[in-house]
């Protein structure tokens, strides 16, 4: 894939993922009834919704920024733990497949954005290295 294609796909899928996480964060912070119902079934306290909501907003901000790559990595890790935790929580109470599928789908979408981000970083770094090797240091 061309660098521009990778970058475009990265931002399209990342923005869609981040919007989904912002929607989920809003639902948690405002303690929507669907979230309360889910937490009641799982046996978790309701205040967890607010904590996870604010954590998701922090994760969205961390992934959206482009300067601090380690913070971005940690945000991806946090979302991974959240999705796996959701899947395992529902699995532990014997939930039907319809409830098990959404965290897996979001995990796959997130991994795809992560993959595209890493590919773009490699291509970008390779481009800068080739520019330096060609003696074009003013562009680097």
Backbone as CSV, one residue per row, in Angstrom:
resi,resn,N_x,N_y,N_z,CA_x,CA_y,CA_z,C_x,C_y,C_z
1,UNK,0.839,-1.196,0.000,0.000,0.000,0.000,0.880,1.254,0.000
2,UNK,0.385,2.281,-0.616,1.088,3.554,-0.649,0.954,4.254,0.696
3,UNK,1.938,5.072,1.069,1.871,5.790,2.351,0.605,6.628,2.504
4,UNK,0.187,7.283,1.429,-1.010,8.115,1.507,-2.254,7.262,1.758
5,UNK,-2.315,6.097,1.130,-3.446,5.180,1.337,-3.476,4.690,2.773
6,UNK,-2.312,4.324,3.294,-2.228,3.857,4.683,-2.693,4.963,5.623
7,UNK,-2.201,6.173,5.398,-2.565,7.296,6.261,-4.063,7.574,6.203
8,UNK,-4.625,7.558,5.009,-6.060,7.816,4.842,-6.892,6.746,5.537
9,UNK,-6.559,5.484,5.309,-7.287,4.392,5.973,-7.148,4.478,7.489
10,UNK,-5.938,4.786,7.942,-5.710,4.922,9.388,-6.662,5.962,9.978
11,UNK,-6.712,7.133,9.378,-7.532,8.195,9.960,-9.026,7.909,9.825
12,UNK,-9.456,7.306,8.750,-10.887,6.967,8.601,-11.309,5.996,9.693
13,UNK,-10.581,4.881,9.813,-10.964,3.874,10.799,-10.737,4.351,12.232
14,UNK,-9.697,5.151,12.438,-9.435,5.660,13.780,-10.522,6.632,14.207
15,UNK,-10.936,7.515,13.336,-12.003,8.463,13.680,-13.300,7.716,13.979
16,UNK,-13.621,6.715,13.184,-14.826,5.916,13.457,-14.723,5.219,14.810
17,UNK,-13.572,4.639,15.095,-13.352,3.973,16.388,-13.469,4.976,17.533
18,UNK,-12.828,6.131,17.380,-12.848,7.136,18.444,-14.252,7.688,18.674
19,UNK,-15.017,7.862,17.610,-16.404,8.314,17.773,-17.235,7.287,18.538
20,UNK,-17.023,6.013,18.232,-17.728,4.957,18.966,-17.349,4.985,20.445
21,UNK,-16.071,5.209,20.732,-15.623,5.252,22.128,-16.151,6.497,22.845
22,UNK,-16.241,7.603,22.125,-16.825,8.810,22.726,-18.298,8.606,23.041
23,UNK,-19.014,7.935,22.151,-20.422,7.632,22.408,-20.576,6.743,23.627
24,UNK,-19.724,5.735,23.730,-19.763,4.846,24.886,-19.384,5.603,26.162
25,UNK,-18.404,6.481,26.059,-17.995,7.279,27.216,-19.133,8.183,27.687
26,UNK,-19.817,8.800,26.743,-20.960,9.653,27.083,-22.032,8.848,27.820
27,UNK,-22.321,7.657,27.307,-23.307,6.792,27.951,-22.911,6.430,29.368
28,UNK,-21.622,6.214,29.582,-21.148,5.878,30.925,-21.186,7.053,31.874
29,UNK,-20.707,8.186,31.417,-20.641,9.366,32.286,-22.039,9.846,32.661
30,UNK,-22.975,9.765,31.732,-24.354,10.201,32.008,-25.200,9.082,32.608
31,UNK,-24.566,7.913,32.820,-25.215,6.758,33.455,-26.536,6.390,32.772
32,UNK,-26.446,6.116,31.488,-27.615,5.717,30.710,-28.182,4.393,31.234
33,UNK,-29.468,4.215,31.090,-30.151,3.050,31.650,-29.628,1.731,31.080
34,UNK,-29.313,1.686,29.799,-28.800,0.450,29.195,-27.503,0.013,29.878
35,UNK,-26.652,0.968,30.181,-25.410,0.658,30.890,-25.661,0.166,32.297
36,UNK,-26.610,0.798,32.973,-26.962,0.355,34.328,-27.499,-1.074,34.300
37,UNK,-28.330,-1.366,33.324,-28.881,-2.713,33.198,-27.768,-3.741,32.981
38,UNK,-26.817,-3.389,32.130,-25.703,-4.301,31.858,-24.858,-4.531,33.104
39,UNK,-24.532,-3.464,33.798,-23.715,-3.609,34.999,-24.447,-4.392,36.087
40,UNK,-25.751,-4.215,36.172,-26.530,-4.967,37.152,-26.473,-6.466,36.840
41,UNK,-26.586,-6.822,35.560,-26.497,-8.232,35.163,-25.125,-8.817,35.489
42,UNK,-24.092,-7.991,35.311,-22.722,-8.455,35.551,-22.337,-8.419,37.035
43,UNK,-23.103,-7.680,37.830,-22.796,-7.580,39.255,-21.757,-6.530,39.598
44,UNK,-21.537,-5.578,38.697,-20.569,-4.514,38.935,-21.283,-3.277,39.496
45,UNK,-20.579,-2.454,40.280,-21.198,-1.229,40.804,-21.398,-0.193,39.697
46,UNK,-22.433,0.623,39.849,-22.769,1.621,38.828,-21.689,2.682,38.645
47,UNK,-20.960,3.005,39.717,-19.940,4.052,39.581,-18.835,3.649,38.606
48,UNK,-18.732,2.365,38.286,-17.746,1.917,37.310,-18.016,2.541,35.938
49,UNK,-19.293,2.824,35.649,-19.640,3.456,34.365,-18.955,4.804,34.207
50,UNK,-18.974,5.585,35.262,-18.388,6.926,35.204,-16.861,6.833,35.093
51,UNK,-16.269,5.937,35.879,-14.813,5.762,35.821,-14.381,5.346,34.416
52,UNK,-15.064,4.351,33.858,-14.712,3.871,32.517,-15.005,4.930,31.450
53,UNK,-16.064,5.703,31.661,-16.384,6.774,30.719,-15.267,7.796,30.621
54,UNK,-14.782,8.253,31.772,-13.687,9.222,31.758,-12.391,8.598,31.244
55,UNK,-12.163,7.320,31.561,-10.975,6.633,31.046,-11.034,6.534,29.517
56,UNK,-12.225,6.303,28.966,-12.365,6.221,27.509,-12.126,7.582,26.857
57,UNK,-12.550,8.647,27.506,-12.269,9.984,26.963,-10.765,10.234,26.955
58,UNK,-10.091,9.856,28.031,-8.635,9.999,28.079,-7.981,9.159,26.984
59,UNK,-8.484,7.949,26.773,-7.953,7.086,25.723,-8.170,7.656,24.337
60,UNK,-9.328,8.239,24.114,-9.628,8.867,22.821,-8.645,10.013,22.568
61,UNK,-8.439,10.848,23.567,-7.500,11.962,23.413,-6.083,11.461,23.150
62,UNK,-5.704,10.394,23.846,-4.357,9.846,23.679,-4.149,9.267,22.286
63,UNK,-5.145,8.597,21.750,-5.009,8.015,20.412,-5.094,9.092,19.334
64,UNK,-5.888,10.125,19.568,-6.055,11.179,18.565,-4.803,12.052,18.419
65,UNK,-4.027,12.170,19.473,-2.831,13.018,19.391,-1.719,12.278,18.658
66,UNK,-0.786,13.024,18.099,0.268,12.413,17.286,1.675,12.652,17.819
67,UNK,1.800,13.282,18.965,3.126,13.645,19.455,3.725,12.629,20.420
68,UNK,2.943,12.160,21.374,3.448,11.293,22.429,3.073,9.842,22.132
69,UNK,3.975,9.148,21.466,3.681,7.812,20.964,3.521,6.780,22.081
70,UNK,4.253,6.935,23.175,4.131,5.984,24.285,2.752,6.100,24.929
71,UNK,2.252,7.309,25.071,0.909,7.499,25.636,-0.131,6.863,24.709
72,UNK,0.084,6.995,23.418,-0.818,6.390,22.436,-0.805,4.860,22.585
73,UNK,0.374,4.274,22.751,0.495,2.831,22.965,-0.284,2.399,24.216
74,UNK,-0.151,3.161,25.288,-0.848,2.834,26.534,-2.363,2.927,26.360
75,UNK,-2.808,3.867,25.577,-4.251,3.986,25.329,-4.768,2.760,24.582
76,UNK,-4.027,2.335,23.579,-4.416,1.111,22.876,-4.443,-0.073,23.844
77,UNK,-3.479,-0.138,24.742,-3.454,-1.213,25.740,-4.677,-1.153,26.641
78,UNK,-5.019,0.046,27.075,-6.184,0.210,27.939,-7.474,-0.225,27.268
79,UNK,-7.648,0.150,26.017,-8.841,-0.283,25.288,-8.845,-1.803,25.098
80,UNK,-7.671,-2.379,24.850,-7.580,-3.834,24.707,-8.040,-4.525,25.988
81,UNK,-7.550,-4.070,27.112,-7.947,-4.644,28.407,-9.441,-4.470,28.629
82,UNK,-9.974,-3.322,28.272,-11.401,-3.055,28.444,-12.264,-4.009,27.613
83,UNK,-11.892,-4.198,26.346,-12.682,-5.074,25.474,-12.577,-6.539,25.897
84,UNK,-11.380,-6.971,26.241,-11.215,-8.356,26.697,-11.955,-8.562,28.017
85,UNK,-11.875,-7.566,28.904,-12.598,-7.654,30.172,-14.100,-7.726,29.972
86,UNK,-14.616,-6.948,29.035,-16.053,-6.984,28.751,-16.450,-8.351,28.212
87,UNK,-15.675,-8.862,27.276,-15.967,-10.175,26.709,-15.959,-11.256,27.792
88,UNK,-14.911,-11.271,28.614,-14.801,-12.299,29.649,-15.871,-12.155,30.725
89,UNK,-16.250,-10.925,31.045,-17.314,-10.706,32.030,-18.628,-11.288,31.548
90,UNK,-18.974,-10.997,30.290,-20.213,-11.545,29.728,-20.140,-13.057,29.595
91,UNK,-18.980,-13.559,29.212,-18.800,-15.001,29.082,-18.966,-15.693,30.440
92,UNK,-18.458,-15.066,31.491,-18.516,-15.655,32.837,-19.940,-15.841,33.341
93,UNK,-20.864,-14.982,32.901,-22.250,-15.141,33.365,-23.097,-15.919,32.361
94,UNK,-22.456,-16.424,31.315,-23.175,-17.237,30.347,-24.065,-16.454,29.406
95,UNK,-23.642,-15.251,29.051,-24.438,-14.412,28.148,-24.492,-15.020,26.746
96,UNK,-25.544,-14.666,26.018,-25.703,-15.161,24.649,-24.691,-14.486,23.721
97,UNK,-24.532,-15.075,22.556,-23.533,-14.610,21.590,-23.746,-13.153,21.180
98,UNK,-24.994,-12.700,21.129,-25.282,-11.324,20.706,-24.604,-10.301,21.615
99,UNK,-24.360,-10.659,22.855,-23.705,-9.750,23.795,-22.187,-9.935,23.755
100,UNK,-21.740,-11.110,23.356,-20.302,-11.387,23.300,-19.632,-10.796,22.058
101,UNK,-20.393,-10.605,20.996,-19.817,-10.175,19.719,-19.328,-8.715,19.718
102,UNK,-20.084,-7.740,20.253,-19.628,-6.345,20.151,-18.230,-6.057,20.709
103,UNK,-17.840,-6.558,21.891,-16.473,-6.252,22.319,-15.410,-6.870,21.418
104,UNK,-15.711,-8.019,20.821,-14.752,-8.657,19.910,-14.636,-7.841,18.624
105,UNK,-15.755,-7.372,18.107,-15.737,-6.552,16.890,-14.954,-5.258,17.138
106,UNK,-15.204,-4.607,18.258,-14.486,-3.359,18.553,-12.996,-3.617,18.764
107,UNK,-12.665,-4.752,19.360,-11.260,-5.122,19.529,-10.591,-5.293,18.169
108,UNK,-11.273,-5.940,17.234,-10.722,-6.132,15.891,-10.567,-4.802,15.148
109,UNK,-11.560,-3.929,15.268,-11.460,-2.601,14.634,-10.283,-1.834,15.233
110,UNK,-10.148,-1.903,16.565,-9.052,-1.209,17.222,-7.703,-1.763,16.780
111,UNK,-7.590,-3.098,16.690,-6.339,-3.700,16.228,-6.020,-3.288,14.793
112,UNK,-7.043,-3.141,13.962,-6.827,-2.699,12.585,-6.275,-1.273,12.566
113,UNK,-6.830,-0.386,13.388,-6.309,0.986,13.437,-4.878,0.996,13.980
114,UNK,-4.608,0.132,14.946,-3.257,0.035,15.504,-2.275,-0.430,14.427
115,UNK,-2.677,-1.455,13.696,-1.837,-1.980,12.612,-1.542,-0.881,11.574
116,UNK,-2.578,-0.160,11.163,-2.386,0.907,10.178,-1.489,2.011,10.720
117,UNK,-1.639,2.344,11.985,-0.791,3.371,12.602,0.668,2.937,12.569
118,UNK,0.940,1.688,12.955,2.309,1.187,12.964,2.885,1.128,11.551
119,UNK,2.082,0.708,10.594,2.541,0.672,9.197,2.879,2.081,8.710
120,UNK,2.016,3.042,9.028,2.270,4.407,8.596,3.543,4.957,9.246
121,UNK,3.746,4.676,10.514,4.961,5.130,11.193,6.200,4.531,10.532
122,UNK,6.139,3.255,10.141,7.267,2.614,9.460,7.540,3.270,8.112
123,UNK,6.493,3.485,7.349,6.636,4.084,6.021,7.164,5.511,6.143
124,UNK,6.634,6.240,7.103,7.070,7.620,7.310,8.550,7.661,7.702
125,UNK,8.939,6.782,8.598,10.337,6.721,9.028,11.245,6.302,7.876
126,UNK,10.793,5.336,7.085,11.563,4.878,5.928,11.727,6.009,4.918
127,UNK,10.687,6.782,4.715,10.756,7.914,3.793,11.755,8.950,4.248
128,UNK,11.761,9.239,5.550,12.733,10.197,6.077,14.144,9.664,5.956
129,UNK,14.332,8.384,6.212,15.653,7.774,6.102,16.133,7.818,4.665
130,UNK,15.271,7.495,3.709,15.661,7.537,2.294,15.996,8.955,1.858
131,UNK,15.272,9.945,2.374,15.556,11.334,2.051,16.943,11.718,2.561
132,UNK,17.277,11.286,3.788,18.596,11.581,4.354,19.691,10.879,3.569
133,UNK,19.440,9.631,3.174,20.436,8.879,2.418,20.679,9.504,1.049
134,UNK,19.675,10.101,0.484,19.806,10.731,-0.837,20.515,12.072,-0.755
135,UNK,20.824,12.520,0.448,21.525,13.784,0.626,20.618,14.993,0.690
136,UNK,19.335,14.787,0.782,18.355,15.854,0.868,18.062,16.153,2.331
137,UNK,19.010,16.672,3.062,18.840,16.840,4.506,17.923,18.003,4.866
138,UNK,17.718,18.943,3.967,16.835,20.063,4.317,15.382,19.633,4.444
139,UNK,14.978,18.506,3.827,13.622,17.999,3.935,13.426,17.176,5.201
140,UNK,14.478,16.645,5.747,14.378,15.744,6.898,14.231,16.490,8.193
